[in-house]
Amino acid sequence: MKAGVIGAGAWGTALAQTLSADGQDVRLWALEPEVVEAINRDRVNPLYLPGVTLNPSVRASGDMADIADRDMLLIVSPAQHLRGVAGSAPAGVPLILCSKGIEAGTGLLMSEVAQQAQGASPIAVLSGPTFAHEVAKGLPTAITLACADADLAARIAARIARPAFRPYISDDVVGAEIGGAVKNVLAIACGVADGAGLGLNARASLISRGFAEMTRFGLARGARAETLAGLSGLGDLVLTCSSTNSRNFSLGKGLGEGRPAAELLANRRTVAEGAFTAPVLREAARSAGVDMPVVEAVCALLEDASPLAQVIDALLTRPLRPE
């Protein structure tokens, strides 16, 4: 299958690098002309993935027509732009969604957005614990590939698998997506704990209680518990809640240090998806009758609705209850 990647941020560029590791031609669509030029001329993406020399078989373009001959397209745009990107993709070509989030205004998961925008195309989801720079350097990585069509999933897995990049196939698209979306919000919470100096005990508590929130919400939306406990749920949660390499963790760390959310978000070239997902997730959880206090706390900080000390106190003084 000839592969194309839409979106030349860090993750999109890393995927293009991985898919071209055996010399197969990969087309990478980029929004910024300077990124296209740097990749094709210098074999680097200094804006989003510095320090990685890209394979010669990665070719960048700013013209969607240049990916029209691809047999599959990996969409790696920010979640809130996926509708427009999917709508402009060639019809009928399998779309592998690599964006993690929930669409603002509709509350739809990325697969639901893509189905509305490009209903003629089969949909798959690629999600899991993946720092882009590690994938680009060929470090060992395992990831979930979720697709309702088992035959298509097998063909995609065969195309993207590498000795150090191992896809595990699932048919639980909803579970894979919810894990990826919710963990971004929880990573902000863990960053807050780090920035506020609350210690490793607090971080571990947030990861475990946050995973309980993810599970409650996922089950309410039809996900399977084993998917949420797998790579695209718990695996991704542990990774992004434990390192400043996570954009969401870094955002939370700034909040925990007392910096305003508006300032932290304004100074970013890359997107911390959890900041956009948090309020949508809060409303979806409330509508489903699912209790998500950590998500509520993150929203309060992002909206400057409550001082940090008050938000922390509210979590620590919740009623005692069975685990």
Secondary structure, DSSP 4 states (H G I P E B T S, - for coil): --EEEE--SHHHHHHHHHHTTTS--EEEE-S-HHHHHHHHHHS-BTTTBTT-PPPTTEEEES-GGGGTT-SEEEE-S-GGGHHHHHHHSPTTS-EEE----B-TTT--BHHHHHHHH-TTS-EEEEESS--HHHHHTT--EEEEEEES-HHHHHHHHHHH-BTTEEEEEES-HHHHHHHHHHHHHHHHHHHHHHHTT--HHHHHHHHHHHHHHHHHHHHHTT--HHHHTSIIIIIHHHHHTS-TTSHHHHHHHHHHTT--HHHHHHT-SS--HHHHHHHHHHHHHHHHT---HHHHHHHHHHTT-S-HHHHHHHHHTSPP---
